[in-house]
Amino acid sequence: MTGSGSVGGERKSGSAWAPLRHRTFRTLWTAQLGSNVGTWMQTVGAQWMLVRQPHAAALTSAVQAASLLPVLFLSLPGGVLADVVNRKTMLVWLAASMAAVCGALTALTSAGLATPAVLLALTFLLGCGQALMNPAWQAIQPELVPREEIPAASALGSLNVNAARAVGPAVAGLLIAVAGTRVVFGINALSFVGICFAVATWRRQSTTVGEAEHMRPALAAGTRYVRAAPGVRRILLRAALFVVPASALWGLLPVVARVRLGLGSGGYGLLLGALGVGAVAGAAFMKPATAALGRNRLLALSSLVFAAGGAAAVWLTQPLAVAVVLVPTGVGWLWALSTFNTALQLTLPAWVRARGLAVYLIVFMGGQGVGSLLWGAVAAWLTPTGGVVIASALLALTTATLASWPLPASLGTLDREVVAPWPEPSLVLDPDPDDGPVVVEVVYLLDGEREPAFLEAMTAVERSRRRTGALRWTLLRDSEDVSRWVEVFEVASWSEHLRQHTSRTTGADAEAMRTAADLSRTPPQVRHLVPARTPTPVVASMVAE
């Protein structure tokens, strides 16, 4: 989840806390904080129920895996739903469903029926709900804060999660010791009820442009966008290289706390609280750190700090020393997460934002779930300490790849607002929305000296066409008239091509197309070729796009 707010009447502010001035942002952020506290309390309760079981390292890692692995197969459908249905309604129903699952777990625990299998199964169901909810929750953020406040809102979203980590585990440890795990499970159920009420009070403005997409083509459009967006793919790669080794500390810390440090549930909660305190402190310095170092250096620093902190935490034997070390480790975690989230929020256009964020969640949370299972197996083979140390060394090695695979330098500089630069096609035929495939030809006439610049410009045009719907794209040259160049791309249906006209082309896409068009001696001429259904000619009239 991330924070959210309202944009009306606010002016640009350099404050890291500026999004909290928006009433809706503040309301949802507070409700999210309560839900995140409840989720962390539940996580501690579930792990502590299993920590005394045989094969405790594998079982406690399985709790984290059960909550995170559903993103691998549900996050992208959740992102599609969030882009094609009302996000407010979707969030209310999902929060209500998760409250019901938490209520069932509370009842079963009170009746003594929460076996490890039942616990993991219900944790898995909660993970399914989170996998469906998270893309929608993250996608509403840019609806509700000005674009210049997105980095601050993203940092506040990460702060929310980590502030909850500072409070939830410590409170859970005390409550478990006094009243048992059923109490923390019940509090988590109530926290989702709070989400329902908070979202229901949000007066959302309509953001729909044209007819809503159908699920199957919307799913294809989302995955196609990611494939054709090198900047998005690079962010996903960096997230995976960070989270798989970083997940070892989260999955194995409860076993380290009990076996190596001899702590009870309260002590384990305090260790998680130290990580959360570090994250809260990191949020306060996120903006100046980014300004001073840049995103790539900040990501390198945060990764190395987390790696060193994780290794030190499992080697030390004094609980106080471990808690002190975990504070800067929490700073590193917050800075890395905020960097990834801000990068995606600034890169993705509104029409595909939830789907793009869903892919990110698949990579990040799915990677954390897979990593938890992996490092649980390593810990069972060696020791929990050995597993975390190996993971920390791997994280340091992956950080070195930032020199070759940095985050895109263009982050935040491209215009991602949706525009409609093309005129409506003027056609002889009237294709049905589902008619397809549709082939579009764009003819350019070039002077020889402009060819190198044109070829460079068409690289950006190709990426734009593929991101917005093109299944295939090619650039051809007329062998009889060497000044004549023909761009040809195929779209799945007429409705898909109309979405290129009305709701998928961003300001950056339009600029790329203008750059190429300006190199032509005459305005580019466009033809739309549709499937032959009648003897009527299928060639559309010439219209510049």
Order of alpha helices (4+ residues) and beta strands (2+ residues): alpha-alpha-alpha-alpha-alpha-alpha-alpha-alpha-alpha-alpha-alpha-alpha-alpha-alpha-alpha-beta-alpha-beta-beta-alpha-alpha-beta
